């Protein structure tokens, strides 16, 4: 069994200390094998915020990590830094790649930089990125769970979030589905959900899950939804392969993260 912890939108600079300590405790108890950070690691891309974020990830003591930047990880108020060296601070803390990949016998995870220095919040995926990810997916072994990590959502569950929809996302979904993707993980809108895209989008040739995470640590929670993270458990040796997504919410009354929802993700195998 392989366990993956997805943390999104912690927004260091707005972190709730009690929630951070609770997540440290959760990681110690669950002992995930892989950490995925799906963007907006900091609130304003400040040096100390990246330093705090990296120190926190070190405290989680998870053996492997894949991190991508979000729109908040580019300086908003420093035009020179935004235009000339927009990702320098991210790379110093979480480098060396803006679009990292992570491969284990059970997982093939591919990061995609969907932020753009000329966009404030909206994300975009280019044709070249779509092709690169498709090629990487096609190199997966039959046993591997194939995960693409973006920041902005490839699917939005509410009409009010349509303006946050990833530009080029529908084209990407169709290509990545054909190339064998099982899951596309994202964040950005601080709203956790899992959706089988093959039941929502015409033209998909196989089942593909959109897994959207809430904000893990920030006070910037949405509409009363608590801080939350995902634990993904995958058993490539089961027949058929078993994949379960768990949503863990922070509970104020106990000061701990608790599993509030468990969803079996049927895979196209």
KAKAPE-V250785 format. One record per pair of residues at least 6 apart in sequence whose ideal C-beta (glycine too) atoms are under 7 Angstrom apart, sorted by the first residue. I is the first residue (numbers start at 1). J is the second residue. If there is no record, write none. Layout:
{{I J} {I J}}
This chain:
{{1 233} {1 235} {2 33} {2 106} {2 107} {2 234} {3 30} {3 32} {3 33} {3 231} {3 233} {4 32} {4 33} {4 34} {4 36} {4 232} {5 27} {5 32} {5 35} {5 62} {5 229} {5 231} {6 36} {6 38} {6 185} {6 213} {6 229} {6 230} {6 232} {7 35} {7 37} {7 216} {7 229} {8 38} {8 39} {8 40} {8 187} {8 213} {8 215} {8 216} {9 39} {9 40} {9 70} {9 187} {9 188} {9 190} {9 215} {9 216} {9 218} {10 41} {10 53} {10 215} {10 216} {10 217} {10 218} {11 40} {11 42} {11 43} {11 72} {11 215} {11 218} {11 220} {12 41} {12 42} {12 43} {12 49} {12 52} {12 53} {13 42} {13 43} {13 44} {13 46} {13 49} {14 43} {14 218} {14 219} {14 220} {15 217} {15 218} {16 217} {16 219} {16 227} {18 255} {19 217} {19 227} {19 250} {20 56} {20 217} {22 250} {22 255} {22 256} {22 257} {23 216} {23 217} {23 229} {23 257} {24 59} {24 60} {25 256} {26 248} {26 257} {27 60} {27 61} {27 62} {30 231} {32 62} {32 231} {33 63} {33 64} {34 62} {34 64} {34 102} {34 107} {35 57} {35 60} {35 62} {35 65} {36 66} {36 109} {36 149} {36 185} {37 65} {37 67} {38 68} {38 149} {38 151} {38 185} {38 186} {38 187} {38 213} {39 68} {39 69} {39 70} {39 73} {39 151} {39 187} {39 188} {40 70} {40 71} {40 72} {40 73} {40 151} {40 187} {40 188} {41 53} {41 67} {41 70} {41 73} {42 49} {42 50} {42 53} {42 72} {42 73} {43 49} {43 72} {44 72} {44 76} {45 72} {45 73} {45 74} {45 75} {45 89} {47 89} {50 89} {50 90} {50 93} {51 93} {53 93} {54 93} {54 94} {57 65} {64 102} {66 100} {66 102} {66 109} {66 111} {66 149} {67 94} {68 111} {68 112} {68 113} {68 149} {68 151} {69 87} {69 90} {69 98} {69 113} {69 115} {70 115} {70 151} {70 187} {70 188} {71 115} {71 120} {71 121} {71 151} {73 90} {74 82} {74 86} {74 115} {74 117} {75 81} {75 82} {82 117} {83 117} {86 117} {87 98} {98 113} {99 111} {99 112} {99 113} {100 111} {101 109} {101 110} {101 111} {101 136} {102 109} {105 143} {106 143} {106 144} {106 145} {106 234} {106 236} {107 144} {107 145} {107 147} {108 140} {108 144} {108 146} {109 147} {109 149} {110 133} {110 136} {110 137} {110 148} {110 149} {111 149} {112 125} {112 129} {112 133} {112 148} {112 149} {112 150} {114 123} {114 124} {114 125} {114 150} {114 151} {114 152} {114 166} {115 123} {115 151} {116 124} {122 152} {122 167} {123 151} {123 152} {123 166} {123 167} {124 167} {124 168} {125 166} {125 168} {125 169} {125 172} {126 168} {130 171} {130 172} {130 175} {133 148} {133 176} {134 175} {134 176} {134 179} {137 146} {137 176} {137 179} {137 180} {137 181} {138 179} {138 180} {140 146} {140 180} {143 236} {145 182} {145 234} {145 243} {146 180} {146 181} {146 182} {147 182} {147 183} {147 185} {148 176} {148 181} {148 184} {149 185} {150 166} {150 184} {150 186} {151 186} {151 187} {151 188} {152 164} {152 166} {152 186} {152 188} {153 164} {153 165} {153 166} {153 186} {153 188} {153 189} {153 212} {154 166} {154 169} {154 172} {154 173} {154 184} {154 186} {154 210} {155 195} {155 197} {155 200} {155 210} {156 162} {156 164} {156 165} {157 193} {157 195} {161 189} {164 188} {164 189} {173 197} {173 201} {173 208} {174 203} {174 204} {176 184} {177 204} {177 205} {177 206} {177 208} {178 205} {181 208} {182 208} {182 209} {182 267} {183 209} {183 211} {184 208} {184 210} {185 211} {186 212} {187 212} {187 213} {189 212} {190 214} {190 215} {190 220} {190 221} {190 222} {191 212} {191 214} {191 222} {191 225} {192 212} {192 213} {192 214} {192 228} {192 247} {193 212} {194 209} {194 211} {194 245} {194 263} {195 209} {195 210} {196 207} {196 209} {197 204} {197 208} {197 209} {197 210} {198 204} {198 206} {198 207} {198 208} {206 268} {207 266} {207 267} {207 268} {209 265} {211 230} {211 245} {213 229} {213 230} {214 225} {214 227} {214 228} {215 221} {215 227} {216 227} {216 229} {217 227} {221 227} {226 249} {226 250} {227 250} {228 247} {228 248} {228 249} {228 250} {229 248} {229 257} {230 245} {230 246} {230 247} {231 246} {231 248} {232 245} {233 244} {234 243} {235 241} {235 242} {240 269} {241 267} {241 269} {243 265} {243 267} {244 262} {244 264} {244 265} {245 263} {245 265} {246 259} {246 262} {247 260} {247 261} {248 257} {248 258} {248 259} {249 257} {249 258} {249 260} {250 257} {251 258}}
